[in-house]
C-alpha cells in the first residue's frame, strides 16, 4: 500500500506541476507576443510626435534669433546647440537646418533630403494605429527575426525616416528644419523588450514551479502521507491519536476524519474506564492491558516539520531582498557627494559591506535566539527591521541614509535566513544533509535569479527607489506565508546541556577551521566583491544598460539552480565533500584571473557563467562539509554550527567590496580581479594540502 500511495502522490505531483508550468508558459508566450505587437505599433506614432516637437523647438529658437535681427546664416553657436539637442535623443541620427536646399547647420550624418514626404510618414503612422490586432500580429511575426541580437541578424540596410518642418519667418520660404529618425531605433527597443520579456518568462516559470511544488506538497502529498500513516497504524491495531493533523484540502480532511475515529474510540474507552469502581480492579487491569495493546490512550506528538514549510516564505523574502542587487553601487553613486572622510570608490561598496558586517555580527545571536524561541517567531520578528530598512532606502536623501538603511535591513535578513536554515537542518536526515542544504541553496539562487533580473527591469523603467517599496510589500507577504506554514514543534537545538563557548570548541576542530577560513570566506569574497560590486561597475564602464546588467548577473543564479542539485547528489553518493569544495574554490580563483587584460562584454559574460558553475560545485557541499566536520565536536549544536559558519562567511562578504574597491583605486578592473583570483587559488591549494595532511585525517582536534 505504501508503494501505491507513493506512486499516486508522485503521479499527482508530476502531472499538476507539468500542467501548471505548461499553462504558465503558454500564457507568458501569448502575453509576450501581445506586448511586442502593441509596442511595435505604438512606438512609431510616438516617434512622429517627438520628431515634430524637436523640430518645432528648433524652429521657434531660429525664428526668435531672426526676429531679433540675427542674420539666418550667421547664428553663432548653432552647431553646438544642435549637438546638445541630438545628444538628448538616441533615436535621432541627424538634425539639419537648410536655406534654399543648402545645409547651413547640421549635426550627425545628414541623409538625402530630396523628396522628403511628411504626409507618407504620417499616413504610415496612422496605418499602425488603425491596424487590427491580426494585422499587427502578422507584421510582428514577419519581423521576429529582427528581434535577435545584431550579431545574428546581420547588417541593416533600411533607410532612416526624415521629418521636415518649414521655417515660416518672412524671407525664408525655402528654408526648413530636418530631423532624421533612426531606422534601427525601433528594432533596438523591440530587442530590449524581447529580452526583458524573456527574463520575465523565465522568472514566472521558476516562481510557478516553487508555488506549485509547495501547494502540491501542502494539499496533496503531505495529506496522502498522513492518511497512509494513520491507516497503517489502525491496520496494525494502533489507535493512537495525533494531536495535530493538518486538514488541508479534501485529502487532509480525510486524514483528519481517520484521526477523529481514533479519538472517538479513545473517548469511549475513557468513559467506560471511568464508570468502573475501585473494587473492580481485575476488570480495570484487563482493560488497561487492552489499552496498551491497541494504544487506546496513546498520544502522538506535534507533527514534525518539512522542508516545504520554509520553502515559499524563504523564497518570497529572498526575492524581495535580491531586487536591488543589480544596481546598488549605481544607486549609491546617484546620492554620493564628495567628502574628505571616504572616497567614492569605497562609498559605492560601503552599503554592501555594512550589510554583510551587520549580518556577520548578528548571526551568532540569531542562532541562539532560534534555539531559545523557535524559528517561526524569529522569522516574523526579523521582518520589522527588514521592512524598515527597505522603506529607509526608498525615501533616502543621501548615501549615508542608504548605508544606515541597508544595515537595518541586514539585521532582519540575518534573523530570517538563519531561522529558515535552522528549520531545514532540523527536518533533514544525516543521509540527505547535502540534498537538504541544496534545497536551501536552490531556493536562494532561484530568488536571486528572479529578483536580480526583475529588479533591474523595474529600476530601468521606473527608477531605483520604487524597487524598495516593492521589496517591503513582498516582505509583508513573506511574513504572512511564514505565519501560515511554519510548524511550531520543530527544534534545531541539540547542544549538550551545560556546554558553552561553541566557537572555542570549533576553533580546535581542524577540518572545520580549514573549510571556513580557506573556502567559505573566499567564496563570499568572490560573491560580493566580484558579482555584486565589480560586475555592475564593470558593465557600466562598457556602456551597458541597467536591464543588460540584470540579465548578465542573473546568469550566475540561472546556472546554479540546475547544477547545484546535481553537485549535491554527487556529494551525497561519493561522500567527496572536501574534494568538491576545494575544486570549486580553485576554479573560482582561476576564473577571476582570466579577467586580466582588455575589458569586453563577452569576457565578463563568460566569467559570470563560469563562476555560476564553480559555485554550483561549492555551495551545497560546503554547508554539508562544515556540518560533517562539526560532528566531531558534539559540544556544539547544529544551529550554533550553522550560525558560526554563516558569521564566518559574512566576514568574506564584508571584505569583498572593500578589497575590490581598494584595488580599483590603483588598478583597472582586470588587474584587480586577477590579484583577488591569485589569492583565491592560493586558499584552495592550502585547503587541499591541509586536509590531506596526517593531522587532519587522524585527529580532528588540536590543542588551542
C-alpha positions, 0 to 999 in steps of 0.5 A: 500500500505504501508503494501505491500511495507513493506512486499516486502522490508522485503521479499527482505531483508530476502531472499538476506541476507539468500542467501548471508550468505548461499553462504558465508558459503558454500564457507568458508566450501569448502575453509576450507576443501581445506586448511586442505587437502593441509596442511595435505599433505604438512606438512609431506614432510616438516617434512622429510626435517627438520628431515634430516637437524637436523640430518645432523647438528648433524652429521657434529658437531660429525664428526668435534669433531672426526676429531679433535681427540675427542674420539666418546664416550667421547664428553663432553657436548653432552647431553646438546647440544642435549637438546638445539637442541630438545628444538628448535623443538616441533615436535621432541620427541627424538634425539639419537646418537648410536655406534654399536646399543648402545645409547651413547647420547640421549635426550627425550624418545628414541623409538625402533630403530630396523628396522628403514626404511628411504626409507618407510618414504620417499616413504610415503612422496612422496605418499602425494605429488603425491596424487590427490586432491580426494585422499587427500580429502578422507584421510582428511575426514577419519581423521576429527575426529582427528581434535577435541580437545584431550579431545574428541578424546581420547588417541593416540596410533600411533607410532612416525616416526624415521629418521636415518642418518649414521655417515660416519667418518672412524671407525664408520660404525655402528654408526648413528644419530636418530631423532624421529618425533612426531606422534601427531605433525601433528594432533596438527597443523591440530587442530590449523588450524581447529580452526583458520579456524573456527574463520575465518568462523565465522568472514566472516559470521558476516562481510557478514551479516553487508555488506549485511544488509547495501547494502540491506538497501542502494539499496533496502529498503531505495529506496522502502521507498522513492518511497512509500513516494513520491507516497503517497504524489502525491496520496494525491495531494502533489507535493512537491519536495525533494531536495535530493533523493538518486538514488541508484540502479534501485529502487532509480532511480525510486524514483528519476524519481517520484521526477523529475515529481514533479519538472517538474510540479513545473517548469511549474507552475513557468513559467506560474506564471511568464508570468502573469502581475501585473494587473492580480492579481485575476488570480495570487491569484487563482493560488497561492491558487492552489499552496498551495493546491497541494504544487506546490512550496513546498520544502522538506528538506535534507533527514534525516539520518539512522542508516545504514549510520554509520553502515559499516564505524563504523564497518570497523574502529572498526575492524581495531582498535580491531586487536591488542587487543589480544596481546598488553601487549605481544607486549609491553613486546617484546620492554620493557627494564628495567628502574628505572622510571616504572616497567614492570608490569605497562609498559605492561598496560601503552599503554592501559591506555594512550589510554583510558586517551587520549580518556577520555580527548578528548571526551568532545571536540569531542562532541562539535566539532560534534555539531559545524561541523557535524559528517561526517567531524569529522569522516574523520578528526579523521582518520589522527591521527588514521592512524598515530598512527597505522603506529607509532606502526608498525615501533616502536623501543621501548615501549615508541614509542608504548605508544606515538603511541597508544595515537595518535591513541586514539585521532582519535578513540575518534573523530570517535566513538563519531561522529558515536554515535552522528549520531545514537542518532540523527536518533533514536526515544525516543521509540527505544533509547535502540534498537538504542544504541544496534545497536551501541553496536552490531556493536562494539562487532561484530568488536571486535569479528572479529578483536580480533580473526583475529588479533591474527591469523595474529600476530601468523603467521606473527608477531605483527607489520604487524597487524598495517599496516593492521589496517591503510589500513582498516582505509583508507577504513573506511574513504572512506565508511564514505565519501560515506554514511554519510548524511550531514543534520543530527544534534545531537545538541539540547542544549538550546541556551545560556546554558553552563557548561553541566557537572555542570548541570549533576553533580546535576542530581542524577540518572545520577551521580549514573549510571556513577560513580557506573556502567559505570566506573566499567564496563570499569574497568572490560573491560580493566583491566580484558579482555584486560590486565589480560586475555592475561597475564593470558593465557600466564602464562598457556602456551597458544598460541597467536591464543588460546588467540584470540579465548578465548577473542573473546568469550566475543564479540561472546556472546554479539552480540546475547544477547545484542539485546535481553537485549535491547528489554527487556529494551525497553518493561519493561522500567527496565533500572536501574534494568538491569544495576545494575544486570549486574554490580553485576554479573560482580563483582561476576564473577571476584571473582570466579577467586580466587584460582588455575589458569586453562584454563577452569576457565578463559574460563568460566569467559570470557563467563560469563562476555560476558553475564553480559555485554550483560545485561549492555551495551545497557541499560546503554547508554539508562539509562544515556540518560533517566536520562539526560532528566531531565536536558534539559540544556544539549544536547544529544551529550554533554550527550553522550560525558560526559558519554563516558569521564566518562567511559574512566576514568574506562578504564584508571584505569583498567590496572593500578589497575590490574597491581598494584595488580599483583605486590603483588598478583597472578592473582586470588587474584587480580581479586577477590579484583577488583570483591569485589569492583565491587559488592560493586558499584552495591549494592550502585547503587541499594540502591541509586536509590531506595532511596526517593531522587532519585525517587522524585527529580532528582536534588540536590543542588551542 
